[in-house]
Amino acid sequence: MPTTTMPSFDFLTHLAVVVPEVGLMVLALIVLLIDLRWKGEQRRGIGVVAGLGLLTIAVTPFIWPPTDPNALYWGGMVRHDVLAQIFKVTVILAGAFSCLIAVDTTEMGRKGEFYLIVIVSTLGATLMSAAADLIMVFVALETLSIPLYILASFSRKDKRSSEAGVKYFLFGSFASAIMLYGFSLLFGLTSETNLYAIAAYMGSEAFSANAPAVLFTMVMIVVGFAFKISAAPFHFWTPDVYEGAPTPVTAFVSVASKAASMALLMRFFTAVFPPGLAVGSVEVHSFWINLMAWGAVLSMTLGNVVALWQKNFKRMLAYSSIAQAGYALIGVAALQAGTAQSVASVAFYMFMYVFTNLLAFGVVARFGEIAGGDDIKDLAGLSRRNPMMALAITIGLLSLAGIPPAAGFIGKFFLFNAAVEAGLTWLAIVGVLNAIVALFYYLVVIKIIYVDRSPNDHEEIAMPAATGWALGISSVVVLLLGTVGAQAIYDWALASAATLL
């Protein structure tokens, strides 16, 4: 584990660390102001301002890149390293494209409060990506989560949306309480809140707690993380929330929350329970690695098998999301070898997953406006009603299935290769078998889109400009990440591993 340092306070240096967060706060105020002043048709521009503003902010981590990757800033609350950089860019892009997808929806397109809440939630996600203290971890987690509870129930005319919001809030509050209990135990055992100070104290002779207490604390924290990334067996909220929430909200929840939580998951456990840390006769690093490995198996298997029987497209994508969390956990489990490939594979997979999932949900958001439903059978004849929308969702589904030249193939290859390099060949084999199972339900949807007939085949579906740009850019990125652009992003992800291991 790298040695962390606490540089002397210099305002400009510390300000550079949180430029994206400051930008998000400014953008939130701008959106609030124009929401008060713009009327009528002008209000459609609120979503465009929010989306373009987020795209602009996504560039700032490159303008002020990490200079001292081992330094702790703002009193030890945050890190400013490449891992934080790549995940900040990922979640901000997720927010940007979610806003653009929502512009032309009836329910949210002209409601400035929707975009304001998305921006605030994105702020929490960026802080999660860099958090280095228990206090910051929890504050960032709740800044991300509470707006999501509101967004899930945003459609007041739809009873399913209200139900989704209540379920998400109740389950989320319960999971947060369990995680906070784990944090309180961790503080009680060590009297420290900084992640690296906790690890240092636990490795010292002064630490006197027994192994059961440490392992129980670890399990409490794992439960909270498993809920946030929708990993089995703590996935039970996912299908109902994905189906009931407005589609642009589902798109944002499915990518931003998962990406930020995955970044924090890797940082938290490698910092607090590093390799070599033993309590009594128990090697705690191996314990949480095994939890990740078996969580990956359960999530992949349950998600893919249950997805086979789904009739609702958003519900199918919910179980697909559970399976995708399992694939990502393969890379987390590969951390047992302490290789850069493990971290890089997860970072690359989350980056490409944002664009992949947004393709699928972006098309459904627009199609649902026209068809009035989101069942899989409703997609029949989409290729004849709008060939470009059909192509976009096909690219997304092929990427989720792991078929080249889409990015999902390269992403899964990196994850499985990291597992093999870590000596977890059995886990890679389980992943490959699950990917084969998943092929069936993804290809069935593509078959319905291109082969099945619909009574409305002759009715063309118009593609609004904002949605068209979001889907077009996402399609290009998914194809580039599956071909010529994969190495550049993977090298960037490899750089992020150096500050974590």
Steps between C-alpha positions, in 0.01 A plus 500: 500500500642844406609728782266796532610853581323810633636807318495843661182691423518708186160626392560489124647151517211370706248683280634322191411169666129586515460699176240249364300524822513880498393494135204279586391737775520797262308308233232410754454869584482590129234235438303622802518860374390429143225272630356803679525730199436293186140444395311285254701345217818660634498246783601225260841666498554434872591138432733603218677749730532231770628238255752727327608642836573153631694413183711811556565412864606148394804659334625673817673193654733506198574873534602458866644145504647333811849626588566310823294181479580396857388827659190545713314829467245702698606363836545146369144480369574441130763361263595660171634210296438337164243260646292797617558672164371214283192436714415869532502529122289183476222613735488856364460363147223274629319805639550697178355237269215424740401868485512503119287186483240663728470824297223374272302297752155626596533443874843656566612688190397845621539456876811674622484329839567167330831619356590671827456174689708308242783752538493477881505120481794519258679720753464225759632243251813704426572540872456124547761435232763690699389446862777403744325542835202326658320831547547600138403150385165517677424862412580435133300178502191673631547799269486251215220284639238740639449679164462158336213414733327820387570435132363146520158636604515805271207397279204594720246373246641148506426285804792275411736796534368583847536137601855491360596811697363364828667162457828656401487735799414228752754246374763771449452638851527151645822428306647839595423432866681166484800660330507786751491246781804335342675839478422572867645163601809569292544836672440339838770241433762747378398852615581616146285617207767534229512181293880482495533584870255218577716252308817625669347464845360153427847389393668634814568324829255733674204340320341246732162412345426136422438359153121444537447869578700610196331251267153593626581867435620414151183306419281794608687730262491246215120484534475874443724492194322196356169688518644804321639296210188276491698182563319184614367421753439870569350568158133471596426870444643509148223349278216701654692828501628455143150420374310763699734799477487728194733360235756787504520455877554127461777574250676726750451269799628199307835657411595792728422331831667176396816667365554726804431215742742272317776765523440544871477124555849443357651799679339420835594135529851527358568792738340365818571127455821488292692181412692360795267643766428222749289506814596209715526203266259647242629667183222754454600595145430146381167501681358799313648378172306176545185699574547686171564178304191320624295819468608512135389140442162553666433832325594375153306178529186638659488808276541311174273208584210717623543741206414211265135508614436873495235652271557864596810651336596724794457210740719285276767772506469507880599135527763562234636778725523254789700267275722788384578579865609138532735532203656814652546320832720249318750781454464599865564142610811497279647759738623204705804490271563872541543549125422817309287301254234440766437869569535597134251236386232629739565865408484422126186291543317772692603765246369304204193381696378860535470547124374146443212523745409853395453373143243246613311731736525798266315314227240368744443851639417633154312189387292499819386855424353378171389144577387568856656179632834334563425131452745313281227410251428871448840534330379291205564675172720773645749448217234610251367789710843652568807311374744724691330433833499130423872512418579690821318254729653208310850634562414537868361147529795348314734682738312372804518151352875533441498461122769677293555762374301656787686610814341236722713228337827677585368589846419140583832385354690733733299380802541131423870545422551679834332206677726247325810706581390503866463123509120512490460300182188332637336841543585598143342176375181573695499846341536358149218251558275778626583714198384212278169480690453876466537479121156344475287778648698778331474336158129434547444875537704572185296238313176669609629839386600384151281199422168525683216705352291766668163652401678839513788410267403779262506770770840667511650600835667841493841540663534832691835676469612468863418130517656444159828660605508303827435169324733580211795593718440201730489264201828632363669480841384140555638396161827690550550346844451160342762562231763771454426700815518217751874521564498873578227469764656182641837674537323781683337242724837332562635833624217509753615170648843636595347727767282227646731199534 
